[in-house]
């Protein structure tokens, strides 16, 4: 057994404890940093210039919007959740799609 553990100066331990707590808080906060995801898509039957909206499903919060151009679109979102239900829709909900967004997942819609 190492004698080092028995020779610890408890006054020095007072300095280590706050630093350890700060380290744990830092690690915890990093795990809750919002994750960014990008959605690229191709459309059929949706006219160029049509607005598409990206929202969280519950509660419905607008994350991004874009116009369809040459039958394509790109939306960018951020979430603090590990998995989130999302919604892409046209202004009047003529076309819509529910999906689940997860960290490190690539989503391509056709």
Biopython code that builds the backbone (N, CA, C, O; Angstrom):
import numpy as np
from Bio.PDB.StructureBuilder import StructureBuilder

atoms = [
    (1, "UNK", "N", (0.844, -1.173, 0.000)),
    (1, "UNK", "CA", (0.000, 0.000, 0.000)),
    (1, "UNK", "C", (0.888, 1.233, 0.000)),
    (1, "UNK", "O", (1.936, 1.250, 0.645)),
    (2, "UNK", "N", (0.482, 2.236, -0.703)),
    (2, "UNK", "CA", (1.240, 3.480, -0.813)),
    (2, "UNK", "C", (1.023, 4.334, 0.430)),
    (2, "UNK", "O", (-0.116, 4.561, 0.838)),
    (3, "UNK", "N", (2.104, 4.804, 1.030)),
    (3, "UNK", "CA", (2.002, 5.652, 2.216)),
    (3, "UNK", "C", (1.490, 7.050, 1.900)),
    (3, "UNK", "O", (1.098, 7.787, 2.805)),
    (4, "UNK", "N", (1.491, 7.416, 0.634)),
    (4, "UNK", "CA", (1.069, 8.755, 0.245)),
    (4, "UNK", "C", (-0.330, 9.069, 0.765)),
    (4, "UNK", "O", (-0.593, 10.185, 1.214)),
    (5, "UNK", "N", (-1.219, 8.093, 0.705)),
    (5, "UNK", "CA", (-2.587, 8.330, 1.143)),
    (5, "UNK", "C", (-2.665, 8.626, 2.635)),
    (5, "UNK", "O", (-3.588, 9.304, 3.087)),
    (6, "UNK", "N", (-1.714, 8.129, 3.392)),
    (6, "UNK", "CA", (-1.721, 8.360, 4.834)),
    (6, "UNK", "C", (-1.037, 9.669, 5.200)),
    (6, "UNK", "O", (-1.227, 10.176, 6.305)),
    (7, "UNK", "N", (-0.247, 10.220, 4.292)),
    (7, "UNK", "CA", (0.498, 11.437, 4.580)),
    (7, "UNK", "C", (-0.162, 12.691, 4.015)),
    (7, "UNK", "O", (0.490, 13.731, 3.917)),
    (8, "UNK", "N", (-1.402, 12.620, 3.651)),
    (8, "UNK", "CA", (-2.078, 13.761, 3.040)),
    (8, "UNK", "C", (-2.283, 14.852, 4.076)),
    (8, "UNK", "O", (-2.722, 14.589, 5.196)),
    (9, "UNK", "N", (-1.964, 16.065, 3.694)),
    (9, "UNK", "CA", (-2.196, 17.233, 4.534)),
    (9, "UNK", "C", (-3.641, 17.680, 4.294)),
    (9, "UNK", "O", (-3.996, 18.053, 3.176)),
    (10, "UNK", "N", (-4.460, 17.643, 5.322)),
    (10, "UNK", "CA", (-5.870, 17.951, 5.158)),
    (10, "UNK", "C", (-6.112, 19.417, 4.826)),
    (10, "UNK", "O", (-7.168, 19.750, 4.288)),
    (11, "UNK", "N", (-5.179, 20.291, 5.126)),
    (11, "UNK", "CA", (-5.308, 21.685, 4.705)),
    (11, "UNK", "C", (-5.219, 21.791, 3.183)),
    (11, "UNK", "O", (-5.883, 22.633, 2.579)),
    (12, "UNK", "N", (-4.400, 20.942, 2.566)),
    (12, "UNK", "CA", (-4.310, 20.921, 1.109)),
    (12, "UNK", "C", (-5.594, 20.366, 0.502)),
    (12, "UNK", "O", (-5.976, 20.758, -0.601)),
    (13, "UNK", "N", (-6.251, 19.473, 1.198)),
    (13, "UNK", "CA", (-7.495, 18.889, 0.701)),
    (13, "UNK", "C", (-8.579, 19.950, 0.551)),
    (13, "UNK", "O", (-9.444, 19.832, -0.316)),
    (14, "UNK", "N", (-8.539, 20.985, 1.388)),
    (14, "UNK", "CA", (-9.528, 22.054, 1.276)),
    (14, "UNK", "C", (-9.427, 22.728, -0.087)),
    (14, "UNK", "O", (-10.439, 23.163, -0.636)),
    (15, "UNK", "N", (-8.228, 22.819, -0.634)),
    (15, "UNK", "CA", (-8.045, 23.436, -1.949)),
    (15, "UNK", "C", (-8.456, 22.504, -3.084)),
    (15, "UNK", "O", (-8.911, 22.965, -4.130)),
    (16, "UNK", "N", (-8.305, 21.237, -2.891)),
    (16, "UNK", "CA", (-8.642, 20.270, -3.932)),
    (16, "UNK", "C", (-10.152, 20.143, -4.083)),
    (16, "UNK", "O", (-10.650, 20.032, -5.204)),
    (17, "UNK", "N", (-10.870, 20.157, -3.003)),
    (17, "UNK", "CA", (-12.312, 19.942, -3.046)),
    (17, "UNK", "C", (-13.033, 20.968, -3.931)),
    (17, "UNK", "O", (-13.812, 20.557, -4.791)),
    (18, "UNK", "N", (-12.815, 22.282, -3.765)),
    (18, "UNK", "CA", (-13.502, 23.230, -4.648)),
    (18, "UNK", "C", (-13.121, 23.042, -6.119)),
    (18, "UNK", "O", (-13.965, 23.186, -7.002)),
    (19, "UNK", "N", (-11.853, 22.722, -6.380)),
    (19, "UNK", "CA", (-11.435, 22.498, -7.763)),
    (19, "UNK", "C", (-12.121, 21.272, -8.349)),
    (19, "UNK", "O", (-12.500, 21.270, -9.521)),
    (20, "UNK", "N", (-12.280, 20.237, -7.543)),
    (20, "UNK", "CA", (-12.966, 19.030, -8.010)),
    (20, "UNK", "C", (-14.420, 19.331, -8.333)),
    (20, "UNK", "O", (-14.956, 18.852, -9.333)),
    (21, "UNK", "N", (-15.050, 20.122, -7.484)),
    (21, "UNK", "CA", (-16.452, 20.485, -7.711)),
    (21, "UNK", "C", (-16.582, 21.297, -8.995)),
    (21, "UNK", "O", (-17.504, 21.073, -9.779)),
    (22, "UNK", "N", (-15.663, 22.239, -9.216)),
    (22, "UNK", "CA", (-15.692, 23.029, -10.448)),
    (22, "UNK", "C", (-15.514, 22.144, -11.677)),
    (22, "UNK", "O", (-16.173, 22.348, -12.696)),
    (23, "UNK", "N", (-14.626, 21.168, -11.578)),
    (23, "UNK", "CA", (-14.401, 20.251, -12.691)),
    (23, "UNK", "C", (-15.663, 19.449, -13.003)),
    (23, "UNK", "O", (-16.028, 19.290, -14.168)),
    (24, "UNK", "N", (-16.321, 18.951, -11.976)),
    (24, "UNK", "CA", (-17.552, 18.175, -12.162)),
    (24, "UNK", "C", (-18.635, 19.047, -12.787)),
    (24, "UNK", "O", (-19.358, 18.591, -13.673)),
    (25, "UNK", "N", (-18.756, 20.294, -12.339)),
    (25, "UNK", "CA", (-19.748, 21.202, -12.911)),
    (25, "UNK", "C", (-19.444, 21.496, -14.378)),
    (25, "UNK", "O", (-20.358, 21.581, -15.198)),
    (26, "UNK", "N", (-18.169, 21.651, -14.708)),
    (26, "UNK", "CA", (-17.779, 21.900, -16.091)),
    (26, "UNK", "C", (-18.166, 20.726, -16.980)),
    (26, "UNK", "O", (-18.733, 20.923, -18.055)),
    (27, "UNK", "N", (-17.869, 19.521, -16.544)),
    (27, "UNK", "CA", (-18.219, 18.325, -17.319)),
    (27, "UNK", "C", (-19.732, 18.225, -17.475)),
    (27, "UNK", "O", (-20.217, 17.886, -18.554)),
    (28, "UNK", "N", (-20.480, 18.515, -16.420)),
    (28, "UNK", "CA", (-21.938, 18.454, -16.485)),
    (28, "UNK", "C", (-22.482, 19.474, -17.469)),
    (28, "UNK", "O", (-23.408, 19.178, -18.224)),
    (29, "UNK", "N", (-21.915, 20.672, -17.467)),
    (29, "UNK", "CA", (-22.414, 21.707, -18.368)),
    (29, "UNK", "C", (-22.088, 21.384, -19.817)),
    (29, "UNK", "O", (-22.867, 21.722, -20.709)),
    (30, "UNK", "N", (-20.963, 20.742, -20.073)),
    (30, "UNK", "CA", (-20.613, 20.376, -21.442)),
    (30, "UNK", "C", (-21.593, 19.372, -22.015)),
    (30, "UNK", "O", (-21.862, 19.383, -23.216)),
    (31, "UNK", "N", (-22.126, 18.511, -21.179)),
    (31, "UNK", "CA", (-23.059, 17.504, -21.671)),
    (31, "UNK", "C", (-24.405, 18.114, -22.034)),
    (31, "UNK", "O", (-25.187, 17.489, -22.750)),
    (32, "UNK", "N", (-24.694, 19.335, -21.551)),
    (32, "UNK", "CA", (-25.971, 19.957, -21.862)),
    (32, "UNK", "C", (-25.855, 21.042, -22.928)),
    (32, "UNK", "O", (-26.816, 21.774, -23.166)),
    (33, "UNK", "N", (-24.688, 21.158, -23.577)),
    (33, "UNK", "CA", (-24.523, 22.131, -24.644)),
    (33, "UNK", "C", (-25.413, 21.732, -25.815)),
    (33, "UNK", "O", (-25.509, 20.556, -26.167)),
    (34, "UNK", "N", (-26.054, 22.717, -26.404)),
    (34, "UNK", "CA", (-26.956, 22.445, -27.516)),
    (34, "UNK", "C", (-26.216, 21.803, -28.682)),
    (34, "UNK", "O", (-25.110, 22.210, -29.038)),
    (35, "UNK", "N", (-26.844, 20.801, -29.264)),
    (35, "UNK", "CA", (-26.294, 20.107, -30.418)),
    (35, "UNK", "C", (-26.896, 20.708, -31.685)),
    (35, "UNK", "O", (-28.110, 20.896, -31.765)),
    (36, "UNK", "N", (-26.064, 21.008, -32.662)),
    (36, "UNK", "CA", (-26.520, 21.548, -33.937)),
    (36, "UNK", "C", (-26.687, 20.407, -34.934)),
    (36, "UNK", "O", (-25.860, 19.497, -34.997)),
    (37, "UNK", "N", (-27.757, 20.466, -35.705)),
    (37, "UNK", "CA", (-27.955, 19.477, -36.752)),
    (37, "UNK", "C", (-28.386, 20.187, -38.028)),
    (37, "UNK", "O", (-28.988, 21.260, -37.981)),
    (38, "UNK", "N", (-28.073, 19.581, -39.164)),
    (38, "UNK", "CA", (-28.383, 20.148, -40.472)),
    (38, "UNK", "C", (-29.245, 19.150, -41.235)),
    (38, "UNK", "O", (-28.941, 17.958, -41.283)),
    (39, "UNK", "N", (-30.311, 19.645, -41.822)),
    (39, "UNK", "CA", (-31.216, 18.814, -42.607)),
    (39, "UNK", "C", (-31.169, 19.310, -44.048)),
    (39, "UNK", "O", (-31.439, 20.481, -44.311)),
    (40, "UNK", "N", (-30.830, 18.435, -44.968)),
    (40, "UNK", "CA", (-30.873, 18.766, -46.389)),
    (40, "UNK", "C", (-31.958, 17.923, -47.022)),
    (40, "UNK", "O", (-32.153, 16.765, -46.652)),
    (41, "UNK", "N", (-32.662, 18.503, -47.972)),
    (41, "UNK", "CA", (-33.757, 17.752, -48.571)),
    (41, "UNK", "C", (-34.013, 18.104, -50.017)),
    (41, "UNK", "O", (-33.658, 19.187, -50.483)),
    (42, "UNK", "N", (-34.634, 17.179, -50.718)),
    (42, "UNK", "CA", (-35.125, 17.364, -52.082)),
    (42, "UNK", "C", (-36.636, 17.232, -52.031)),
    (42, "UNK", "O", (-37.168, 16.388, -51.310)),
    (43, "UNK", "N", (-37.322, 18.062, -52.791)),
    (43, "UNK", "CA", (-38.777, 18.033, -52.769)),
    (43, "UNK", "C", (-39.333, 17.650, -54.133)),
    (43, "UNK", "O", (-38.712, 17.885, -55.170)),
    (44, "UNK", "N", (-40.514, 17.059, -54.104)),
    (44, "UNK", "CA", (-41.297, 16.848, -55.322)),
    (44, "UNK", "C", (-42.699, 17.330, -55.011)),
    (44, "UNK", "O", (-43.258, 17.016, -53.960)),
    (45, "UNK", "N", (-43.259, 18.088, -55.923)),
    (45, "UNK", "CA", (-44.612, 18.591, -55.712)),
    (45, "UNK", "C", (-44.669, 19.832, -54.840)),
    (45, "UNK", "O", (-45.760, 20.294, -54.505)),
    (46, "UNK", "N", (-43.528, 20.382, -54.465)),
    (46, "UNK", "CA", (-43.485, 21.626, -53.690)),
    (46, "UNK", "C", (-42.827, 22.674, -54.579)),
    (46, "UNK", "O", (-41.696, 22.491, -55.030)),
    (47, "UNK", "N", (-43.533, 23.768, -54.829)),
    (47, "UNK", "CA", (-43.047, 24.796, -55.747)),
    (47, "UNK", "C", (-41.828, 25.516, -55.182)),
    (47, "UNK", "O", (-41.698, 25.702, -53.973)),
    (48, "UNK", "N", (-40.933, 25.918, -56.096)),
    (48, "UNK", "CA", (-39.814, 26.765, -55.690)),
    (48, "UNK", "C", (-40.357, 28.052, -55.074)),
    (48, "UNK", "O", (-41.364, 28.593, -55.532)),
    (49, "UNK", "N", (-39.692, 28.527, -54.049)),
    (49, "UNK", "CA", (-40.128, 29.730, -53.349)),
    (49, "UNK", "C", (-41.053, 29.443, -52.179)),
    (49, "UNK", "O", (-41.381, 30.348, -51.412)),
    (50, "UNK", "N", (-41.482, 28.187, -52.033)),
    (50, "UNK", "CA", (-42.340, 27.808, -50.900)),
    (50, "UNK", "C", (-41.512, 27.824, -49.621)),
    (50, "UNK", "O", (-40.408, 27.281, -49.579)),
    (51, "UNK", "N", (-42.050, 28.444, -48.586)),
    (51, "UNK", "CA", (-41.361, 28.484, -47.291)),
    (51, "UNK", "C", (-41.562, 27.175, -46.546)),
    (51, "UNK", "O", (-42.671, 26.644, -46.490)),
    (52, "UNK", "N", (-40.480, 26.660, -45.973)),
    (52, "UNK", "CA", (-40.523, 25.497, -45.083)),
    (52, "UNK", "C", (-40.080, 25.946, -43.701)),
    (52, "UNK", "O", (-39.190, 26.785, -43.566)),
    (53, "UNK", "N", (-40.708, 25.382, -42.679)),
    (53, "UNK", "CA", (-40.429, 25.761, -41.298)),
    (53, "UNK", "C", (-40.008, 24.530, -40.502)),
    (53, "UNK", "O", (-40.615, 23.465, -40.620)),
    (54, "UNK", "N", (-38.975, 24.684, -39.699)),
    (54, "UNK", "CA", (-38.504, 23.623, -38.806)),
    (54, "UNK", "C", (-38.868, 24.014, -37.389)),
    (54, "UNK", "O", (-38.490, 25.085, -36.914)),
    (55, "UNK", "N", (-39.604, 23.140, -36.713)),
    (55, "UNK", "CA", (-40.036, 23.405, -35.339)),
    (55, "UNK", "C", (-39.803, 22.176, -34.470)),
    (55, "UNK", "O", (-39.755, 21.046, -34.954)),
    (56, "UNK", "N", (-39.659, 22.431, -33.171)),
    (56, "UNK", "CA", (-39.738, 21.320, -32.232)),
    (56, "UNK", "C", (-41.204, 20.930, -32.163)),
    (56, "UNK", "O", (-42.082, 21.763, -32.389)),
    (57, "UNK", "N", (-41.473, 19.682, -31.856)),
    (57, "UNK", "CA", (-42.842, 19.195, -31.880)),
    (57, "UNK", "C", (-43.648, 19.624, -30.658)),
    (57, "UNK", "O", (-44.800, 20.041, -30.783)),
    (58, "UNK", "N", (-43.040, 19.522, -29.478)),
    (58, "UNK", "CA", (-43.789, 19.833, -28.262)),
    (58, "UNK", "C", (-42.863, 20.439, -27.221)),
    (58, "UNK", "O", (-42.003, 19.734, -26.694)),
    (59, "UNK", "N", (-43.004, 21.690, -26.915)),
    (59, "UNK", "CA", (-43.910, 22.663, -27.527)),
    (59, "UNK", "C", (-43.387, 23.078, -28.894)),
    (59, "UNK", "O", (-42.191, 22.971, -29.165)),
    (60, "UNK", "N", (-44.278, 23.548, -29.750)),
    (60, "UNK", "CA", (-43.850, 23.954, -31.088)),
    (60, "UNK", "C", (-43.085, 25.271, -31.010)),
    (60, "UNK", "O", (-43.660, 26.334, -30.776)),
    (61, "UNK", "N", (-41.782, 25.170, -31.213)),
    (61, "UNK", "CA", (-40.890, 26.325, -31.194)),
    (61, "UNK", "C", (-40.174, 26.387, -32.536)),
    (61, "UNK", "O", (-39.572, 25.403, -32.967)),
    (62, "UNK", "N", (-40.236, 27.538, -33.196)),
    (62, "UNK", "CA", (-39.593, 27.699, -34.495)),
    (62, "UNK", "C", (-38.084, 27.703, -34.329)),
    (62, "UNK", "O", (-37.545, 28.478, -33.539)),
    (63, "UNK", "N", (-37.395, 26.832, -35.078)),
    (63, "UNK", "CA", (-35.937, 26.746, -35.046)),
    (63, "UNK", "C", (-35.301, 27.378, -36.274)),
    (63, "UNK", "O", (-34.255, 28.019, -36.172)),
    (64, "UNK", "N", (-35.934, 27.199, -37.450)),
    (64, "UNK", "CA", (-35.363, 27.720, -38.687)),
    (64, "UNK", "C", (-36.445, 27.730, -39.758)),
    (64, "UNK", "O", (-37.466, 27.054, -39.635)),
    (65, "UNK", "N", (-36.207, 28.504, -40.801)),
    (65, "UNK", "CA", (-37.094, 28.508, -41.962)),
    (65, "UNK", "C", (-36.251, 28.782, -43.199)),
    (65, "UNK", "O", (-35.187, 29.397, -43.117)),
    (66, "UNK", "N", (-36.736, 28.320, -44.339)),
    (66, "UNK", "CA", (-36.011, 28.505, -45.594)),
    (66, "UNK", "C", (-36.986, 28.380, -46.753)),
    (66, "UNK", "O", (-38.088, 27.852, -46.603)),
    (67, "UNK", "N", (-36.561, 28.874, -47.914)),
    (67, "UNK", "CA", (-37.355, 28.717, -49.132)),
    (67, "UNK", "C", (-36.802, 27.555, -49.952)),
    (67, "UNK", "O", (-35.593, 27.329, -50.007)),
    (68, "UNK", "N", (-37.714, 26.828, -50.586)),
    (68, "UNK", "CA", (-37.319, 25.768, -51.511)),
    (68, "UNK", "C", (-36.752, 26.438, -52.762)),
    (68, "UNK", "O", (-37.371, 27.339, -53.327)),
    (69, "UNK", "N", (-35.571, 25.989, -53.188)),
    (69, "UNK", "CA", (-34.939, 26.535, -54.394)),
    (69, "UNK", "C", (-34.433, 25.369, -55.241)),
    (69, "UNK", "O", (-33.647, 24.542, -54.778)),
    (70, "UNK", "N", (-34.898, 25.319, -56.485)),
    (70, "UNK", "CA", (-34.544, 24.220, -57.396)),
    (70, "UNK", "C", (-34.891, 22.857, -56.797)),
    (70, "UNK", "O", (-34.177, 21.877, -57.007)),
    (71, "UNK", "N", (-35.993, 22.807, -56.049)),
    (71, "UNK", "CA", (-36.447, 21.554, -55.455)),
    (71, "UNK", "C", (-35.630, 21.087, -54.266)),
    (71, "UNK", "O", (-35.750, 19.935, -53.847)),
    (72, "UNK", "N", (-34.790, 21.974, -53.710)),
    (72, "UNK", "CA", (-33.922, 21.598, -52.586)),
    (72, "UNK", "C", (-34.060, 22.600, -51.445)),
    (72, "UNK", "O", (-34.488, 23.739, -51.636)),
    (73, "UNK", "N", (-33.682, 22.138, -50.246)),
    (73, "UNK", "CA", (-33.684, 23.024, -49.080)),
    (73, "UNK", "C", (-32.669, 22.548, -48.051)),
    (73, "UNK", "O", (-32.244, 21.393, -48.059)),
    (74, "UNK", "N", (-32.294, 23.459, -47.168)),
    (74, "UNK", "CA", (-31.423, 23.149, -46.032)),
    (74, "UNK", "C", (-31.971, 23.867, -44.812)),
    (74, "UNK", "O", (-32.276, 25.058, -44.870)),
    (75, "UNK", "N", (-32.094, 23.151, -43.723)),
    (75, "UNK", "CA", (-32.539, 23.713, -42.446)),
    (75, "UNK", "C", (-31.509, 23.376, -41.377)),
    (75, "UNK", "O", (-30.897, 22.309, -41.407)),
    (76, "UNK", "N", (-31.323, 24.290, -40.440)),
    (76, "UNK", "CA", (-30.373, 24.088, -39.345)),
    (76, "UNK", "C", (-31.124, 24.248, -38.032)),
    (76, "UNK", "O", (-31.911, 25.181, -37.870)),
    (77, "UNK", "N", (-30.881, 23.344, -37.100)),
    (77, "UNK", "CA", (-31.525, 23.415, -35.794)),
    (77, "UNK", "C", (-30.549, 23.130, -34.677)),
    (77, "UNK", "O", (-29.456, 22.607, -34.900)),
    (78, "UNK", "N", (-30.958, 23.480, -33.473)),
    (78, "UNK", "CA", (-30.171, 23.205, -32.273)),
    (78, "UNK", "C", (-31.107, 22.659, -31.205)),
    (78, "UNK", "O", (-32.249, 23.100, -31.074)),
    (79, "UNK", "N", (-30.606, 21.698, -30.449)),
    (79, "UNK", "CA", (-31.402, 21.142, -29.359)),
    (79, "UNK", "C", (-30.497, 20.760, -28.198)),
    (79, "UNK", "O", (-29.353, 20.355, -28.401)),
    (80, "UNK", "N", (-31.006, 20.888, -26.995)),
    (80, "UNK", "CA", (-30.297, 20.450, -25.793)),
    (80, "UNK", "C", (-30.633, 19.005, -25.448)),
    (80, "UNK", "O", (-29.965, 18.382, -24.623)),
    (81, "UNK", "N", (-31.664, 18.485, -26.082)),
    (81, "UNK", "CA", (-32.121, 17.128, -25.793)),
    (81, "UNK", "C", (-31.279, 16.103, -26.545)),
    (81, "UNK", "O", (-30.737, 16.396, -27.610)),
    (82, "UNK", "N", (-31.174, 14.909, -25.988)),
    (82, "UNK", "CA", (-30.464, 13.835, -26.688)),
    (82, "UNK", "C", (-31.250, 13.381, -27.906)),
    (82, "UNK", "O", (-30.669, 13.080, -28.949)),
    (83, "UNK", "N", (-32.562, 13.332, -27.779)),
    (83, "UNK", "CA", (-33.458, 12.970, -28.874)),
    (83, "UNK", "C", (-34.638, 13.931, -28.825)),
    (83, "UNK", "O", (-35.218, 14.153, -27.762)),
    (84, "UNK", "N", (-34.995, 14.500, -29.972)),
    (84, "UNK", "CA", (-36.105, 15.453, -30.026)),
    (84, "UNK", "C", (-37.000, 15.152, -31.214)),
    (84, "UNK", "O", (-36.521, 14.836, -32.303)),
    (85, "UNK", "N", (-38.314, 15.252, -30.993)),
    (85, "UNK", "CA", (-39.230, 15.126, -32.118)),
    (85, "UNK", "C", (-39.337, 16.490, -32.788)),
    (85, "UNK", "O", (-39.575, 17.503, -32.131)),
    (86, "UNK", "N", (-39.157, 16.497, -34.102)),
    (86, "UNK", "CA", (-39.169, 17.729, -34.878)),
    (86, "UNK", "C", (-40.269, 17.672, -35.928)),
    (86, "UNK", "O", (-40.839, 16.619, -36.213)),
    (87, "UNK", "N", (-40.544, 18.836, -36.488)),
    (87, "UNK", "CA", (-41.588, 18.976, -37.492)),
    (87, "UNK", "C", (-41.089, 19.921, -38.580)),
    (87, "UNK", "O", (-40.589, 21.007, -38.283)),
    (88, "UNK", "N", (-41.224, 19.509, -39.835)),
    (88, "UNK", "CA", (-40.996, 20.392, -40.981)),
    (88, "UNK", "C", (-42.348, 20.541, -41.665)),
    (88, "UNK", "O", (-43.042, 19.553, -41.904)),
    (89, "UNK", "N", (-42.725, 21.794, -41.981)),
    (89, "UNK", "CA", (-44.023, 21.998, -42.622)),
    (89, "UNK", "C", (-44.022, 23.240, -43.504)),
    (89, "UNK", "O", (-43.171, 24.119, -43.372)),
    (90, "UNK", "N", (-45.006, 23.288, -44.414)),
    (90, "UNK", "CA", (-45.242, 24.489, -45.204)),
    (90, "UNK", "C", (-46.102, 25.427, -44.370)),
    (90, "UNK", "O", (-46.608, 25.045, -43.315)),
    (91, "UNK", "N", (-46.264, 26.655, -44.849)),
    (91, "UNK", "CA", (-46.974, 27.675, -44.062)),
    (91, "UNK", "C", (-48.374, 27.224, -43.631)),
    (91, "UNK", "O", (-48.762, 27.412, -42.478)),
    (92, "UNK", "N", (-49.121, 26.637, -44.552)),
    (92, "UNK", "CA", (-50.496, 26.230, -44.245)),
    (92, "UNK", "C", (-50.601, 24.743, -43.903)),
    (92, "UNK", "O", (-51.699, 24.187, -43.886)),
    (93, "UNK", "N", (-49.470, 24.103, -43.631)),
    (93, "UNK", "CA", (-49.421, 22.676, -43.293)),
    (93, "UNK", "C", (-49.963, 21.795, -44.425)),
    (93, "UNK", "O", (-50.464, 20.699, -44.173)),
    (94, "UNK", "N", (-49.860, 22.282, -45.688)),
    (94, "UNK", "CA", (-50.251, 21.440, -46.830)),
    (94, "UNK", "C", (-49.350, 20.208, -46.896)),
    (94, "UNK", "O", (-49.802, 19.111, -47.224)),
    (95, "UNK", "N", (-48.088, 20.405, -46.584)),
    (95, "UNK", "CA", (-47.105, 19.321, -46.519)),
    (95, "UNK", "C", (-46.409, 19.420, -45.170)),
    (95, "UNK", "O", (-46.026, 20.507, -44.738)),
    (96, "UNK", "N", (-46.249, 18.287, -44.511)),
    (96, "UNK", "CA", (-45.538, 18.283, -43.230)),
    (96, "UNK", "C", (-44.928, 16.913, -42.983)),
    (96, "UNK", "O", (-45.334, 15.908, -43.566)),
    (97, "UNK", "N", (-43.932, 16.909, -42.091)),
    (97, "UNK", "CA", (-43.219, 15.676, -41.770)),
    (97, "UNK", "C", (-42.751, 15.736, -40.325)),
    (97, "UNK", "O", (-42.082, 16.691, -39.930)),
    (98, "UNK", "N", (-43.094, 14.732, -39.537)),
    (98, "UNK", "CA", (-42.563, 14.573, -38.183)),
    (98, "UNK", "C", (-41.372, 13.621, -38.253)),
    (98, "UNK", "O", (-41.389, 12.661, -39.024)),
    (99, "UNK", "N", (-40.342, 13.881, -37.457)),
    (99, "UNK", "CA", (-39.185, 12.988, -37.397)),
    (99, "UNK", "C", (-38.490, 13.182, -36.057)),
    (99, "UNK", "O", (-38.755, 14.145, -35.338)),
    (100, "UNK", "N", (-37.600, 12.256, -35.736)),
    (100, "UNK", "CA", (-36.813, 12.325, -34.506)),
    (100, "UNK", "C", (-35.393, 12.741, -34.850)),
    (100, "UNK", "O", (-34.765, 12.138, -35.721)),
    (101, "UNK", "N", (-34.880, 13.761, -34.179)),
    (101, "UNK", "CA", (-33.496, 14.215, -34.367)),
    (101, "UNK", "C", (-32.672, 13.731, -33.189)),
    (101, "UNK", "O", (-33.085, 13.848, -32.035)),
    (102, "UNK", "N", (-31.507, 13.188, -33.492)),
    (102, "UNK", "CA", (-30.628, 12.634, -32.472)),
    (102, "UNK", "C", (-29.200, 13.065, -32.780)),
    (102, "UNK", "O", (-28.843, 13.255, -33.942)),
    (103, "UNK", "N", (-28.392, 13.217, -31.751)),
    (103, "UNK", "CA", (-26.999, 13.615, -31.915)),
    (103, "UNK", "C", (-26.277, 12.668, -32.874)),
    (103, "UNK", "O", (-26.462, 11.452, -32.822)),
    (104, "UNK", "N", (-25.456, 13.244, -33.748)),
    (104, "UNK", "CA", (-24.636, 12.501, -34.712)),
    (104, "UNK", "C", (-25.453, 11.706, -35.727)),
    (104, "UNK", "O", (-24.983, 10.690, -36.239)),
    (105, "UNK", "N", (-26.664, 12.158, -36.019)),
    (105, "UNK", "CA", (-27.487, 11.510, -37.029)),
    (105, "UNK", "C", (-27.559, 12.407, -38.251)),
    (105, "UNK", "O", (-27.804, 13.607, -38.127)),
    (106, "UNK", "N", (-27.348, 11.843, -39.423)),
    (106, "UNK", "CA", (-27.470, 12.590, -40.672)),
    (106, "UNK", "C", (-28.832, 12.273, -41.262)),
    (106, "UNK", "O", (-29.195, 11.108, -41.419)),
    (107, "UNK", "N", (-29.574, 13.306, -41.584)),
    (107, "UNK", "CA", (-30.911, 13.122, -42.132)),
    (107, "UNK", "C", (-30.962, 13.756, -43.513)),
    (107, "UNK", "O", (-30.737, 14.959, -43.652)),
    (108, "UNK", "N", (-31.251, 12.975, -44.513)),
    (108, "UNK", "CA", (-31.427, 13.479, -45.875)),
    (108, "UNK", "C", (-32.825, 13.101, -46.327)),
    (108, "UNK", "O", (-33.177, 11.921, -46.340)),
    (109, "UNK", "N", (-33.613, 14.077, -46.691)),
    (109, "UNK", "CA", (-34.993, 13.843, -47.104)),
    (109, "UNK", "C", (-35.093, 13.937, -48.612)),
    (109, "UNK", "O", (-34.539, 14.848, -49.227)),
    (110, "UNK", "N", (-35.809, 12.984, -49.210)),
    (110, "UNK", "CA", (-36.012, 12.985, -50.668)),
    (110, "UNK", "C", (-37.479, 12.841, -50.970)),
    (110, "UNK", "O", (-37.869, 12.818, -52.137)),
]
sb = StructureBuilder()
sb.init_structure("model")
sb.init_model(0)
sb.init_chain("A")
sb.init_seg("    ")
for serial, (resi, resn, name, xyz) in enumerate(atoms, 1):
    if name == "N":
        sb.init_residue(resn, " ", resi, " ")
    sb.init_atom(name, np.array(xyz, "f"), 0.0, 1.0, " ", f" {name:<3s}", serial, name[0])
structure = sb.get_structure()
